[in-house]
Amino acid sequence: MRTFRDRVRHAVLFELIGLLLFIPFGALLFGLPPGKLGVIGVVSATVATLWNFLYNIGFDNAMQRTVGHTNKTLRHRIVHVVLFEIGLLLLLLPPIAWYLGISLFEAFVMDVAFVVFFLFYAFAFNLAYDRIFPVPARPAADAA
């Protein structure tokens, strides 16, 4: 399993790169001032970072209990990212609607665009992260 330090690196890198992409493209797509989108981005990234950290620990623990390891297949990655995004949507939708003064439905439509983006981004980021920073092999004594 991944170490605490590795999980922190993962979460911070994911959110920083995501923000660098989110703010300019979101401002263009929705015609919002970058400042407003920046506030949404920073608050969302903070919530997402905490959610990411807790969710990944829970997901890995569930995998360890159910399949005996945390090596994720393509199917595991797809389930992982879809469940993550659903949870994040439920956490962020009401505050975004309130901050922008829009309906929950309008916030949902806006968020769907970002979820689609982040689904692909999360998949690519996690795949790359796993290749750049592979899960350390467990010593033979731990594996038994």
C-alpha positions as CSV (number, residue, x, y, z in Angstrom):
1,M,0.0,0.0,0.0
2,R,1.1,3.6,-0.4
3,T,2.7,5.5,2.4
4,F,1.2,8.6,4.0
5,R,3.9,10.8,2.4
6,D,3.1,9.3,-1.0
7,R,-0.6,9.9,-0.6
8,V,0.0,13.6,0.3
9,R,2.2,14.0,-2.8
10,H,-0.5,12.4,-4.9
11,A,-3.3,14.6,-3.6
12,V,-1.3,17.9,-3.8
13,L,0.0,17.2,-7.4
14,F,-3.4,16.2,-8.5
15,E,-5.1,19.4,-7.3
16,L,-2.3,21.8,-8.4
17,I,-2.3,20.5,-11.9
18,G,-6.1,20.3,-12.0
19,L,-6.3,24.0,-10.9
20,L,-3.9,25.1,-13.5
21,L,-6.2,23.6,-16.1
22,F,-9.6,24.3,-14.5
23,I,-9.4,28.1,-14.0
24,P,-8.6,29.3,-17.5
25,F,-10.6,26.7,-19.4
26,G,-13.6,27.0,-17.1
27,A,-13.6,30.8,-17.4
28,L,-13.6,30.5,-21.2
29,L,-16.2,27.8,-21.3
30,F,-18.7,29.4,-18.9
31,G,-17.9,33.1,-19.5
32,L,-17.2,33.6,-15.8
33,P,-14.6,36.0,-14.5
34,P,-11.4,34.1,-13.7
35,G,-11.5,35.5,-10.1
36,K,-14.9,33.8,-9.4
37,L,-13.8,30.6,-11.0
38,G,-10.6,30.9,-9.0
39,V,-12.5,31.0,-5.7
40,I,-14.6,28.0,-6.9
41,G,-11.4,26.3,-8.0
42,V,-9.5,26.8,-4.7
43,V,-12.4,25.9,-2.5
44,S,-13.2,22.9,-4.7
45,A,-9.6,21.8,-4.7
46,T,-9.4,22.1,-0.9
47,V,-12.5,19.9,-0.5
48,A,-11.4,17.6,-3.3
49,T,-7.9,17.2,-1.7
50,L,-9.4,16.1,1.6
51,W,-12.0,13.9,-0.2
52,N,-9.2,12.4,-2.4
53,F,-7.0,11.6,0.6
54,L,-9.8,10.0,2.6
55,Y,-11.4,8.3,-0.4
56,N,-8.2,6.7,-1.6
57,I,-7.4,5.3,1.8
58,G,-11.0,3.8,2.0
59,F,-10.8,2.5,-1.6
60,D,-7.4,0.8,-1.0
61,N,-8.5,-0.7,2.3
62,A,-11.7,-2.0,0.7
63,M,-9.6,-3.5,-2.2
64,Q,-7.1,-5.0,0.3
65,R,-10.0,-6.7,2.2
66,T,-11.9,-7.9,-0.8
67,V,-9.2,-8.9,-3.3
68,G,-6.1,-9.0,-1.1
69,H,-4.1,-6.3,-2.9
70,T,-4.2,-2.7,-4.1
71,N,-3.0,-3.2,-7.7
72,K,-5.7,-1.6,-9.8
73,T,-6.8,-3.1,-13.1
74,L,-8.5,-0.9,-15.7
75,R,-11.9,-2.0,-14.3
76,H,-10.7,-1.0,-10.8
77,R,-9.6,2.4,-12.1
78,I,-12.9,3.1,-13.8
79,V,-14.9,2.2,-10.7
80,H,-12.5,4.2,-8.5
81,V,-12.8,7.4,-10.6
82,V,-16.6,7.2,-11.1
83,L,-17.3,6.7,-7.4
84,F,-14.8,9.5,-6.5
85,E,-16.5,12.0,-8.8
86,I,-20.0,11.1,-7.6
87,G,-19.0,11.8,-4.0
88,L,-17.3,15.0,-4.9
89,L,-20.3,16.2,-6.8
90,L,-22.5,15.6,-3.8
91,L,-20.1,17.6,-1.6
92,L,-19.6,20.6,-4.0
93,L,-22.9,21.2,-5.8
94,P,-24.8,23.2,-3.1
95,P,-22.0,25.6,-2.3
96,I,-21.3,26.3,-5.9
97,A,-24.9,27.1,-6.6
98,W,-25.1,29.3,-3.6
99,Y,-21.8,31.2,-4.5
100,L,-22.8,31.8,-8.1
101,G,-26.4,32.6,-7.2
102,I,-27.7,29.9,-9.6
103,S,-30.1,27.1,-9.3
104,L,-28.9,23.6,-8.3
105,F,-29.8,22.4,-11.8
106,E,-27.6,25.1,-13.4
107,A,-24.8,24.3,-11.0
108,F,-25.3,20.6,-11.9
109,V,-25.0,21.3,-15.6
110,M,-21.9,23.3,-15.0
111,D,-20.5,20.7,-12.7
112,V,-21.2,17.9,-15.2
113,A,-18.9,19.6,-17.7
114,F,-16.2,19.7,-15.0
115,V,-16.9,16.1,-13.9
116,V,-16.4,14.9,-17.5
117,F,-13.2,16.8,-17.7
118,F,-12.0,15.5,-14.3
119,L,-13.0,12.0,-15.0
120,F,-10.6,11.9,-17.9
121,Y,-8.0,14.0,-16.1
122,A,-8.2,11.8,-13.0
123,F,-7.9,8.6,-15.0
124,A,-4.9,9.9,-16.9
125,F,-3.3,11.5,-13.8
126,N,-3.6,8.3,-11.7
127,L,-2.4,6.1,-14.5
128,A,0.7,8.3,-15.0
129,Y,1.2,8.6,-11.2
130,D,1.1,4.8,-10.8
131,R,3.7,4.4,-13.5
132,I,6.0,7.3,-12.3
133,F,5.6,6.4,-8.6
134,P,4.7,2.6,-8.5
135,V,3.4,1.0,-5.3
136,P,6.4,-0.4,-3.5
137,A,6.7,-4.2,-3.5
138,R,5.8,-5.7,-0.1
139,P,8.6,-7.7,1.5
140,A,8.0,-11.5,1.3
141,A,7.4,-11.7,5.1
142,D,4.6,-9.2,4.9
143,A,3.0,-10.9,1.9
144,A,2.5,-14.2,3.8
